[in-house]
C-alpha cells in the first residue's frame, strides 16, 4: 500500500485522563459548581 502524503504528525499530546471532566459536566450535562464539587469529593473524576 502506498500513501500519497506523509503520515500525520501529532504535535499536541492527547488530553490527560479527566482533563475535560468539569467542562463536560457543566456544558453538556448542565451540572452546577456545587454538583461538580460533590462528585469530585466523592471520587468521581
C-alpha positions in Angstrom: 0.0 0.0 0.0 1.4 3.4 -0.9 0.3 6.6 0.7 0.3 9.8 -1.3 1.0 12.1 1.7 3.4 11.7 4.6 2.0 10.4 7.8 0.3 12.8 10.2 2.3 14.5 12.9 0.8 14.9 16.3 2.3 18.0 17.8 -0.1 18.2 20.7 -0.3 15.4 23.2 -3.6 13.7 24.0 -5.6 15.1 26.9 -4.9 13.7 30.3 -7.4 11.4 31.9 -10.2 13.6 33.4 -8.7 16.8 31.9 -12.1 18.0 30.5 -14.4 16.4 33.0 -15.6 19.7 34.6 -16.2 21.2 31.2 -18.3 18.3 30.0 -20.3 18.1 33.3 -21.0 21.8 33.0 -21.7 22.4 29.3 -23.2 19.0 28.3 -24.8 17.7 31.4 -25.7 21.1 32.9 -24.3 20.3 36.3 -23.6 23.3 38.6 -20.4 24.0 40.5 -21.8 22.5 43.7 -22.8 19.3 42.0 -19.4 19.0 40.3 -17.6 19.6 43.6 -19.8 16.9 45.3 -18.9 14.4 42.5 -15.2 15.3 42.7 -15.2 14.9 46.5 -16.9 11.5 46.1 -14.0 10.3 43.9 -15.8 10.7 40.5 -13.3 12.2 38.0 
